Amino acid sequence: MNRAISISTTLLLAALAGGSAFAAESADAEPYRYGMPLDVARVISIDEPNPLTCETIQAKMTYVDANGDQKSVTYLKESSACANS
């Protein structure tokens, strides 16, 4: 019984750590606001969690602007699982 609780606790902590790693990674990104002008010359990456259920997730786009500066913005979107439902 104690072993099952220990394993469950470990799995829960691992799941929480994975989610907080994405949140910490997005901490330096500016949250997108409706109407906010974006100067995107080239997209470097788009990072997002990949849940198995249709839900709203936070994605992060890292890009280079016309001045050559690297920036990041976070935004909300439907998960890719929504396309399959």
C-alpha positions in Angstrom: 0.0 0.0 0.0 2.8 2.4 0.9 4.6 1.6 -2.3 1.5 2.4 -4.4 1.1 5.8 -2.6 4.8 6.5 -3.1 4.6 5.7 -6.8 1.4 7.8 -7.2 3.0 10.7 -5.4 6.1 10.5 -7.6 4.1 10.4 -10.8 2.0 13.4 -9.6 5.1 15.4 -8.8 6.7 14.5 -12.2 3.5 15.7 -14.0 3.5 19.0 -12.0 7.2 19.5 -12.6 6.6 19.1 -16.4 3.8 21.7 -16.4 5.8 24.2 -14.4 8.8 23.7 -16.7 6.7 25.0 -19.6 5.4 27.9 -17.4 8.9 28.8 -16.4 10.1 28.7 -20.0 7.3 31.1 -20.9 8.1 33.5 -18.1 10.3 35.6 -20.3 7.7 35.8 -23.0 5.2 38.7 -23.3 1.6 37.7 -23.1 -0.3 38.5 -26.3 -3.1 41.1 -26.0 -5.8 41.5 -28.6 -4.8 44.1 -31.1 -1.1 44.0 -30.0 1.1 44.8 -33.0 3.6 42.0 -33.8 6.7 42.6 -36.0 7.5 39.0 -37.0 10.2 38.7 -39.7 10.9 35.0 -39.0 9.4 32.4 -36.7 12.0 30.4 -34.8 9.7 28.1 -32.9 6.3 27.5 -31.6 6.2 25.5 -28.4 3.0 24.1 -26.8 1.9 21.3 -24.5 0.3 18.3 -26.3 -2.7 17.2 -24.1 -4.7 14.2 -25.3 -8.0 16.1 -24.7 -9.5 19.1 -26.4 -8.8 22.1 -24.2 -7.4 25.6 -24.3 -3.6 25.7 -23.9 -0.9 28.3 -23.7 1.5 28.3 -26.6 4.7 30.3 -27.0 6.1 31.7 -30.2 9.7 32.7 -30.5 10.5 34.9 -33.4 12.9 37.5 -34.9 11.6 41.0 -35.6 12.6 43.3 -38.5 15.5 44.7 -36.4 17.0 41.2 -35.8 15.9 41.1 -32.2 14.7 37.7 -30.8 11.4 38.0 -28.9 8.7 35.7 -27.5 5.0 35.9 -27.1 2.6 33.6 -25.4 -1.0 33.1 -26.5 -4.0 30.9 -25.8 -5.3 28.4 -28.4 -7.1 25.1 -28.7 -5.0 22.0 -28.4 -4.4 19.9 -31.5 -6.7 17.2 -30.0 -9.6 19.5 -30.8 -9.1 19.0 -34.5 -9.8 15.3 -34.1 -13.0 15.6 -32.1 
